Amino acid sequence: MGNELFFVNVFPPNDRQSTDFDYRKSLEDVVKYSTDMQFKYTLMTIGDKRMDPWVLAQRGMEISSAYSPLVAVNPFYQHPLHVVKKIISLKHLYKSKIAINLVTGSFFSELKSLKDDLTFEERSERLIDFFQSMQSLINQDKKTHSGSFYTVEPAEVFPKYTFEKFDFFVSGSQMSALNTCKEAHFVQSIRPLEEMPAATTQNCGLGIGVCARETREEALKEMKRLYPDDRKGEMLFHLSLANSSTPWNRWFKNYIANNSQERADFYLKPMTNFWCSSPFVVGTYQEVADRIRAYGNLGYKFFILDFVPEEAGHVKKILEIIRSTKN
């Protein structure tokens, strides 16, 4: 099991807009431990208003050719052709593998100010259309793609994409994409293990935070230090939750109203204080590794791991346990 899984880490966004956040130093550190720990990709999110994920991705590729960015792309901000040309240009300059994480969400205030008034279902339809348009452009299809939002006619895109098979990731909340974007990796919305259904396709994975120490008590203590209660963050979280209508968010509202936020194997305090966007598994190195493997036994093939950079050494121990497991 351990050797069948692959892992993605997340570049730590400066969500709180700290003025002393050193992007250069942070990126250098992330590139170093990402390549050392053999993460397949590093997710560059759109959660930081100060920095474009493409700029960070390119700088990371300059630091190391072993560094592979997974760049978040919201169809609202650009045309599929623009993204394809950007990918091709970067592939001609660098040896790194690049992948795309297609998302529909963004800052509510930003979408409102730019008049993106689509419903969740309409944004999902646009995302599928965007994916199919990109596929058509990358594969140089000879037939016209005509969707509700984009039309791509047969034409050669210069320079032509002649590199390795391209990886797309799509949020699992876009369930309508499962039948139309079969080539994509789906990031399913995670639930406690006992409520988690089996993976719906062979390309499904989960996003999850991890924190481990020699004892569970130590790990829980560290969680409170790393992600302290924050009144402003709590207010931002509830505002964000109120402005979102995804199926998972509807389930999540009900869950937090009826369950503890400090359950070790589904720890929610970092989310509800707006420090991150994933539930955590907290415990000993073995407990956390076992829980990830248990989700893997349900058919999930990859995990996007959320953790702060200072936790990299502890996360490495978790991965070593998982990867040492015999198939």
NORRASUL-V714415 format. One record per run of one state. SS is the DSSP state (A for helix, B for strand, O for the rest). FROM is the first residue (numbers start at 1). TO is the last residue. If there is no record, write none. Layout:
# NORRASUL-V714415
ss->SS from->FROM to->TO
ss->SS from->FROM to->TO
This chain:
# NORRASUL-V714415
ss->O from->1 to->1
ss->A from->2 to->4
ss->O from->5 to->5
ss->B from->6 to->10
ss->O from->11 to->22
ss->A from->23 to->36
ss->O from->37 to->40
ss->B from->41 to->44
ss->O from->45 to->52
ss->A from->53 to->63
ss->O from->64 to->68
ss->B from->69 to->74
ss->A from->75 to->77
ss->O from->78 to->79
ss->A from->80 to->93
ss->O from->94 to->98
ss->B from->99 to->103
ss->O from->104 to->107
ss->A from->108 to->113
ss->O from->114 to->119
ss->A from->120 to->139
ss->O from->140 to->144
ss->B from->145 to->146
ss->O from->147 to->150
ss->B from->151 to->152
ss->O from->153 to->166
ss->B from->167 to->171
ss->O from->172 to->174
ss->A from->175 to->177
ss->O from->178 to->184
ss->B from->185 to->188
ss->O from->189 to->192
ss->A from->193 to->195
ss->O from->196 to->203
ss->B from->204 to->213
ss->O from->214 to->215
ss->A from->216 to->226
ss->O from->227 to->230
ss->A from->231 to->242
ss->O from->243 to->246
ss->A from->247 to->258
ss->O from->259 to->261
ss->B from->262 to->263
ss->O from->264 to->265
ss->B from->266 to->267
ss->O from->268 to->268
ss->A from->269 to->272
ss->O from->273 to->279
ss->B from->280 to->284
ss->A from->285 to->296
ss->O from->297 to->301
ss->B from->302 to->306
ss->O from->307 to->308
ss->A from->309 to->323
ss->O from->324 to->327
